[in-house]
Amino acid sequence: MTAASIGPALARLAPVGLADLVERAALQTRVDRKYLVAEDALPRLLERLTPYARVLEIDGERAFRYRSVYFDTPELTSYHRTAYRRRRRFKVRTRTYLDSAECWLEVKVSGARGSVTKHRLPYHPGDCDTVRPGRGFVDETLARESAGPVAGISLDPVLITEYRRVTLLLPDTASRITIDTGLAWRAAGSALRLPGLVVVETKSTSAATPVDRLLWRAGTRPARISKYATGLAALRPDLPAVPWRRTLRRHFRDAAPAADPAPVISQHPEQEASCV
C-alpha cells in the first residue's frame, strides 16, 4: 500500500496548515506510543477519524518523503543505552524533508515515564551526513540534559531510514498522529524493507489519544520499536536486542536484509546531492 492507495480516505479529512499544526500541537516534550499496523487496516482507521481529525497539507500534498541519518559513537553509545534501557537515552540525527529539501539537526532525549524532549537546529541539506557544523549544538544539548556522551567523542553516521509520512492533528486533545509507510533502512552495505506494515505513532502530553483507544479496542497494543535501534538490530544481529526481540521475531523475521546496491552513507559531505 502506498500513500496514493489511502488517498480517498485522506481526502475526506479536513486540512490543517503547518503553522497551525505547530501552534496547536508542537509537543517538543511529549509521550509517544508506537504501533505496527497492517497496511490494509489504514483506510478504515482513517475513516473512523474523519469527524475529529485534520490532516497536514502543504501545497496540496498530504504525504511527504522523509530521510533520517542517525549518528552514534564508535561504541554505539546511543544504541546500547536504548538496548539496556538506561534512564537517560539520546538520539542524534539529521532529518531531511525530501519534498522541500528542508533539513534539521535533531537531538532527542528520553527521560522519566516515557517522556521525550526534542531539540532542533536548522541545517543545510548538504550537511545531512555529518554533525560537524552543528556539533556545538549537540554537545550543549546533551550536557544540558545530562544525557552524554562526553563532548569531543566522535559521532559518525550509522543508519539511514526512509519513509513517507502523513501527519494528523486531533484538535480536541492537541495531539498529533503520524503514519509512516514504505519503511526502509540502510546500513553497512545492507538494506531492509518492511512490507505490509506501517508505523502509527501517537504524540500527546501524557494521556491516551482517541487513536490509542481505537487501536486498543481493535486489539492492537503499543509495540517496542525504534526506527533507529530496531532497524539497526535487524541489520546487525550481533547487537544486543532484548527490548525489541518480540517485535523482530514477529514483524521482521521475513524481512531479511539484502545487499544495498547504492552507497549507504556518503563519505563526502561536500557533495550536496547525496542527501536530497
matplotlib code that plots the C-alpha trace (Angstrom):
import matplotlib.pyplot as plt

x = [0.0, 1.2, 0.1, -1.9, -3.9, -5.1, -5.7, -9.6, -9.6, -7.1, -9.2, -12.1, -10.1, -10.2, -6.7, -4.5, -1.5, 1.9, 1.9, -1.5, -0.3, 2.9, 0.9, -1.7, 0.4, 4.2, 4.8, 8.5, 8.2, 5.7, 4.8, 5.0, 3.2, 4.0, 2.0, 2.8, -0.4, -1.3, -1.4, -4.8, -6.3, -5.3, -8.3, -10.8, -8.8, -8.7, -12.5, -13.1, -11.0, -12.8, -15.2, -12.4, -9.0, -7.3, -4.5, -1.4, -1.5, 1.3, 1.0, -1.9, 0.1, -0.8, 2.0, 5.7, 9.0, 11.4, 15.0, 16.9, 20.6, 21.4, 24.7, 26.4, 29.8, 32.2, 31.0, 27.3, 26.6, 23.2, 22.2, 23.4, 21.8, 18.5, 19.1, 19.9, 17.1, 19.1, 17.1, 18.7, 18.9, 19.6, 19.5, 21.2, 20.0, 19.5, 16.1, 15.6, 12.2, 12.9, 9.9, 11.1, 14.8, 14.4, 16.8, 17.2, 19.7, 17.8, 18.7, 16.1, 16.4, 14.3, 13.6, 11.3, 8.0, 8.5, 8.8, 10.7, 12.2, 13.3, 15.8, 16.2, 18.6, 18.0, 20.6, 22.0, 20.8, 24.3, 25.5, 22.9, 25.6, 27.8, 27.3, 30.4, 28.7, 26.2, 28.5, 28.4, 24.6, 24.7, 27.2, 25.4, 22.1, 23.4, 25.3, 22.2, 20.1, 22.8, 22.5, 26.1, 28.3, 31.3, 31.9, 34.6, 33.7, 33.2, 29.6, 29.5, 26.7, 25.4, 22.0, 19.6, 15.9, 13.4, 9.6, 6.5, 4.7, 1.1, 0.6, -2.8, -3.9, -6.5, -7.6, -9.8, -6.8, -4.0, -2.3, -0.6, -0.6, 2.0, 1.5, 4.7, 4.5, 7.2, 9.6, 13.2, 16.6, 20.1, 23.4, 26.8, 26.0, 22.7, 19.1, 15.9, 12.2, 9.1, 6.3, 2.7, 3.2, 3.1, 4.1, 1.4, 2.7, 0.6, 2.2, 0.5, 1.3, 0.6, -3.0, -4.0, -5.4, -8.6, -6.4, -4.8, -8.2, -9.4, -6.3, -6.7, -10.3, -9.2, -6.7, -3.6, -1.2, 1.9, 4.9, 8.5, 10.0, 12.6, 13.3, 17.0, 17.5, 15.1, 16.2, 19.9, 19.3, 17.5, 20.5, 23.1, 22.1, 25.4, 24.0, 22.0, 18.3, 16.3, 13.8, 12.8, 13.2, 9.4, 9.0, 11.9, 10.6, 7.0, 7.4, 11.0, 11.5, 10.5, 12.2, 15.7, 18.4, 19.7, 22.7, 22.3, 23.3, 23.8, 26.3, 24.7, 26.1, 28.2, 31.7, 31.9, 29.6, 30.5, 28.5, 25.2, 23.2, 23.9, 21.2, 18.4]
y = [0.0, 3.5, 6.9, 7.0, 4.0, 5.8, 8.9, 8.7, 8.3, 11.2, 13.4, 13.2, 14.7, 18.5, 20.0, 21.9, 24.1, 23.6, 26.8, 25.9, 22.4, 23.6, 26.3, 23.8, 20.7, 21.4, 18.8, 19.1, 17.4, 14.5, 10.9, 8.7, 5.4, 3.4, 0.7, -1.6, -1.8, -3.8, -1.5, -2.7, -1.5, 2.1, 3.2, 2.0, 3.7, 7.0, 6.8, 6.5, 9.6, 11.7, 13.5, 14.8, 14.7, 17.1, 16.2, 18.3, 19.7, 21.6, 22.9, 20.5, 17.4, 15.3, 12.6, 13.6, 11.8, 11.7, 10.7, 10.5, 9.9, 8.6, 9.2, 7.3, 6.9, 4.2, 2.2, 2.8, 4.5, 5.7, 2.3, 0.5, 2.9, 2.1, -1.6, -1.7, 0.7, 3.3, 6.0, 8.8, 8.0, 10.1, 10.0, 12.3, 12.6, 14.8, 14.8, 15.9, 16.6, 15.5, 17.2, 20.6, 20.0, 21.4, 19.8, 19.8, 18.5, 16.9, 15.7, 13.6, 12.8, 10.2, 10.8, 9.7, 7.9, 7.7, 11.5, 12.6, 16.0, 17.0, 19.8, 21.1, 23.2, 24.3, 22.6, 22.7, 19.7, 19.2, 18.5, 15.8, 13.1, 14.9, 16.6, 18.7, 22.1, 21.5, 19.7, 22.6, 22.4, 18.7, 18.9, 21.8, 20.0, 16.7, 18.5, 20.5, 17.3, 15.3, 12.7, 12.4, 11.3, 13.4, 16.3, 15.5, 11.8, 11.1, 10.9, 9.1, 8.2, 4.7, 4.2, 5.8, 5.5, 6.5, 6.5, 8.5, 10.3, 11.5, 13.7, 14.2, 16.8, 15.9, 19.5, 18.4, 16.9, 19.0, 15.7, 14.5, 11.3, 10.2, 7.4, 6.1, 3.9, 2.5, 1.9, 1.2, 1.0, 1.1, 0.5, -1.0, -2.1, -3.8, -2.7, -3.7, -3.0, -3.8, -4.6, -4.8, -2.8, 0.8, 2.6, 4.6, 6.9, 8.9, 12.0, 13.7, 15.4, 12.2, 11.0, 8.4, 9.9, 8.7, 6.9, 4.9, 3.9, 2.9, 0.7, -0.8, -1.7, -3.4, -5.5, -3.6, -2.7, -0.4, -2.1, -1.8, -0.3, 2.4, 3.3, 3.6, 0.9, -1.8, -1.1, -1.4, -4.5, -6.1, -5.3, -6.2, -9.4, -9.3, -6.4, -6.9, -6.5, -7.7, -4.8, -5.5, -9.3, -9.9, -7.1, -8.5, -12.1, -11.2, -8.5, -8.5, -12.3, -12.4, -9.1, -10.4, -7.8, -7.7, -6.2, -2.4, -1.6, 2.1, 3.7, 3.8, 7.0, 9.4, 9.9, 13.3, 15.8, 18.4, 16.5, 18.1, 16.0, 12.9, 13.8, 15.5]
z = [0.0, -0.9, 0.1, -3.1, -2.0, 1.1, -0.9, -0.8, 3.0, 3.3, 1.0, 3.4, 6.2, 6.8, 6.1, 8.6, 7.7, 9.1, 11.2, 12.7, 13.5, 15.2, 17.2, 18.4, 19.0, 18.8, 21.6, 21.8, 25.1, 24.9, 25.4, 22.3, 21.7, 18.6, 16.9, 14.0, 11.9, 8.8, 5.8, 4.7, 8.1, 7.4, 5.3, 7.9, 10.7, 8.7, 8.1, 11.8, 12.4, 9.8, 12.2, 14.5, 12.8, 10.4, 8.1, 7.4, 3.9, 2.3, -1.3, -1.9, -0.7, 2.3, 2.3, 2.5, 2.0, 4.9, 5.2, 8.5, 9.1, 12.6, 14.3, 17.1, 18.8, 17.7, 20.7, 19.7, 23.0, 21.9, 20.7, 23.8, 26.2, 24.5, 24.3, 28.0, 28.8, 30.6, 32.2, 30.2, 26.5, 23.5, 19.7, 17.3, 13.7, 10.7, 9.2, 5.6, 4.2, 0.7, -1.0, 0.2, 0.8, 4.3, 6.8, 10.6, 13.1, 15.9, 19.4, 21.1, 24.9, 26.7, 30.3, 33.1, 32.5, 28.8, 28.1, 25.1, 24.5, 21.0, 20.3, 16.7, 14.7, 11.1, 9.0, 5.4, 3.4, 2.0, 5.6, 6.3, 6.7, 9.2, 12.6, 12.3, 11.5, 14.4, 16.9, 19.4, 19.4, 20.0, 22.8, 24.5, 24.3, 25.7, 28.5, 29.5, 29.5, 31.3, 28.6, 27.4, 25.6, 26.6, 24.2, 21.6, 21.2, 17.5, 16.2, 12.9, 10.5, 11.3, 9.8, 7.2, 7.3, 4.6, 4.5, 3.6, 6.4, 6.9, 10.0, 11.7, 14.2, 16.8, 17.8, 20.8, 22.6, 21.0, 20.0, 16.8, 14.9, 12.4, 9.9, 8.2, 5.1, 2.8, 5.7, 4.6, 6.4, 5.1, 7.0, 6.3, 2.8, 3.7, 3.1, 4.7, 4.0, 6.0, 3.5, 4.6, 7.8, 8.8, 12.0, 13.6, 16.4, 18.8, 20.4, 23.3, 26.6, 28.5, 28.2, 25.6, 22.4, 20.7, 18.2, 21.0, 22.2, 18.7, 18.3, 21.8, 21.1, 17.9, 19.9, 18.8, 21.6, 21.6, 20.1, 21.2, 18.1, 17.4, 13.8, 14.8, 17.3, 16.0, 12.4, 13.3, 15.4, 12.3, 10.1, 12.8, 14.5, 16.5, 18.6, 21.9, 21.1, 24.1, 24.2, 20.5, 20.4, 20.2, 17.5, 15.5, 15.6, 14.9, 12.2, 10.9, 10.6, 6.9, 6.0, 5.6, 4.9, 1.3, -0.2, -0.8, -4.4, -3.6, -1.2, 2.2, 3.6, 1.6, 2.9, 1.2, 2.9, 0.3, -2.3, -1.5, -3.9, -1.8, 0.6, -1.3]

ax = plt.figure().add_subplot(projection="3d")
ax.plot(x, y, z, "-o")
ax.set_aspect("equal")
plt.show()
